Each structure stands twice: as structure tokens, then as C-alpha cells.
Amino acid sequence: MGLTNQNILLASLLGSKIAKKLPRFEAVQNEMSKHVLPPIPFLPLQKEVKIDPVENYDWDADYKVMPTQIPENQQFFPVKLKKITGNQWYLLPYEPMITISGKNNIVKRDVAKKKNLIGSIKERWSQNDYEITITGALYGAIETGSIEECYPKEQFKKLHEFVTDPQGIAIDCYPLKLLGIQHIVVEEFTFPFTKGENVQAYEIKAFSDDSYELLIKRESKDV
């Protein structure tokens, strides 16, 4: 059996049984150390990977995450706020999530009843305020950088002015409009820690508010 590259390859693949049949086994081992085996494709198909060269790439655009404002016509349920004494509406930059909860005030009285009657007597009831929770986030124009560059400070300051207004807020949102809610009073608000240098989350908890006009009629008496 001749010592060829093919025999050496078969010996290395099939094991020592073939190698033992070769003459001068030690010489074969020394000869094998001098040869580099050709690559063997283990899969029948190999897909060539192509990498296209990058030309004129704007690396600065990679840090631009999103615009600071989404237009109102691109939001499904846009939320707008306005001060009671103001005339200009403020559109929340990104469509927030709104949760509405209602409750009825019921006056109940326990009285003695027949054996087959259970429960209490409901004398009267009235509707309580709606509880409204607005959850959203504010975004800066770029993802990372200094505080002045990436943190949405102007939006933060604007929203803080509304939630701390003692006279209440006028609100414009389609689901609230269906319930007849046009004004809210903020009870609690939070700006929690948010992952991301350009992101600031917020949560507003408020109650619906109606305008009441209390008139006191004074009767004049002739003395």
C-alpha cells in the first residue's frame, strides 16, 4: 500500500485499523505530521456570506431615537391639557395610557325581613367621582449625551406646571368626553426612575370635577 495523501486522509478518518495495515506505522505517523489535511465540508450546502461595504454612513443619526413630539393626527386617543385660566392646549407628546374607574355611593340599611329575604335595604345612591390614571413617558431627541442634550427637561417642566395647578385642569380626550368629563383635579403624581438617559416616565392620578354654581338668595325685609 503506497503512502499517499489519500491513504493518510483515510487513515486519519477511519482510525487505527486502517493505519495498522500500512507499512512502517511509525514512519506513517511522522509523515502525517508533515501534511495538512484538506478541509472537509460536513454539510452538503454552504451559503456564502456577503458583506456589503458601508459608504457615507451618518453615525450621528444612530443616536437620534425619535422626535420630541408625535402629531395629534397620528395618535389614536390624544390627550390635551389646559389650565382653567388659560387658552392654549398642551398635547402630551406621546399617547399615554388612560385608566378610568367609577364608583357608586350607596346608602344601605339592615332591617328585619322575612326569612326568605336576604341582604340590606338600599335607600338611595349617587355616583362618585371618576378616578382617572394617566401613565406615559417623555422622550428626548437623542439617546445618550449630556443632561442638556438628551433629557426632556422642557416637557418635564411643562407637565409639572399642569399637575401642580391648584385650580384644576381642563382635559380633552375622546373616552373622557364620552363620559362627560371635561375637568380633572390631580391628587397624586409621580416621576419614577426610568431606564434610559432620554426617557422620563410619569403617572398622574386624578378625579373628575364638575363646575358647581352655588347661589344664595338673600331676601330683603322691610324694617
Secondary structure, DSSP 8 states (H G I E B T S, - for coil): ----HHHHHHHHHH-HHHHHHSSSHHHHHHHHTT-------SSS-----------S--GGGGGB---S---GGG-SS--EEEETT----EE-SS--EEEEE--EEEEEE-----TT--S-EEEEEEE---EEEEEEEEE-SBSSS-HHHHS-HHHHHHHHHHHT-TT-EEEE-HHHHHTT--EEEEEEEE----SSTTEEEEEEEEEE---------------
